[in-house]
Amino acid sequence: MSTLAVSPPTTSPPTTLGTRVTLACIWEATAPKPGNVYRGADFEDLSYVDFLVSAAVVGPLLQQTAQQGVGATVLEAVQHTRSAVATNTNLGMLLLLAPLAAVPAEVTLKKGICRVLASFTDTDAKHVFEAIRTAQPGGLGSVEEADVNDTRAPEISLLEAMQQAAQRDLIALQYTNNFQQVFEVADHLQHLTQRDLSLSEAIVQAFLQLLAENPDSLIARKCGEQVANEVSAQAAAVLGNGDPGESTYQTALQAFDFSLRVDGHRRNPGTSADMIAAALFVLLRENRLKWPVRFY
C-alpha cells in the first residue's frame, strides 16, 4: 500500500500579511477573555460569528496598507465591516493593526513603526476621523478640540489628535510611544506560550495582566475612571488566584467574566481585547510562534 508524503511541521508557515491579520483577529475573538465575546458567549447585539466575518473581511484589505496608506485602509476596512456585519467589531483593532501592517516586510516592526507614525498626512487624519464616525464606537462622547463628530476636515494631524487623546485612551497612547504596550504584550504572550500554556490560555493571561496594569479605555468612557480602576483591581485579583488549570484560578476567572456581563455588558474591556489582537499580529509577523500552534 502506498503512503502519502507528509511534510514536517514548519516554524513559519507560508502565510500572507493579510492572513496574519485575519488569524490575529480570529485568535483574539476565540480566546475566552473575561467580559468579551468569544465562542459560546455572545452579546445580545454582537456575536462571535460577527468577529469571524470581520476578520475574514479585513485581512485582504490590510494587505494593501503600505501601498494605500493607514488612514485610507482603516476607513475602507471599517466600511466593509459595517457592510458585512452592520456593527462595530474592530475599529480599535484596525487603528492598531493598520500602522503595523504598513511597515515594509524587510523592516522590523519596532524600527518601522516609528517611520510609519512620522509619515502621516492630513489625509490620514481625515480618513481616520471618518472611519470613527462610521464605526460609531460606544461611549465616544465629544471633546472641545479635534472632535471626531465634527464632519469638517480636521485642523490637526492624526498624530496630534492621538497625542491629545493619549491620556484617556490606550490605543491613542500607542501612537505617541511607538506601540510600547503592544510590543510588551507580544513579549509576554510569547513567554507564556514557552511555559507550555496553550495559546488560548496565554491570551487570557496576557489579557488579565494588561487589564490589571492599564484600566480599560472603553470601560472608562462608558462607566467612568473609578469603575475602570475597579475592574483592573479585579483582574489583578484573578491573577493572584493561581495558574491556568487550577480550580481557584478557574473559579475566580468565571466569576470575573460573569461580573463584567451584568448591566448590559457595559463593562466590556474592549480596548484591552484590541491590544491583544495587535500583539498577536506582532508574533505572527515576526514568526515568533511554534507551528503548528496549539490553541487549546
Protein Blocks (a to p, Z undefined) as FASTA:
>chain_A
ZZdddddddfbdcddfklmmmmmmmmmmmpccehiacehiacfkbcfklmmmmmmmmmmm
mmmmmmnojklmmmmmmmmmmmmnopafklmmmmmmmmmmmpcfkbcfklmmmmmmmmpc
fklmmmmmmmmmmnopghklpafbhpaklmbdcfbdfklmmmmmmmmomklmmmmnoomm
mmmmmmmmmmmmmnopafklmmmmmmmmmmmmmccfklmmmnojklmmmmmmmmmmmmmn
ocehiaklmmmmmmmmmmmmgghillccfklmmmmmmmmmmmmmnopaccdddfZZ
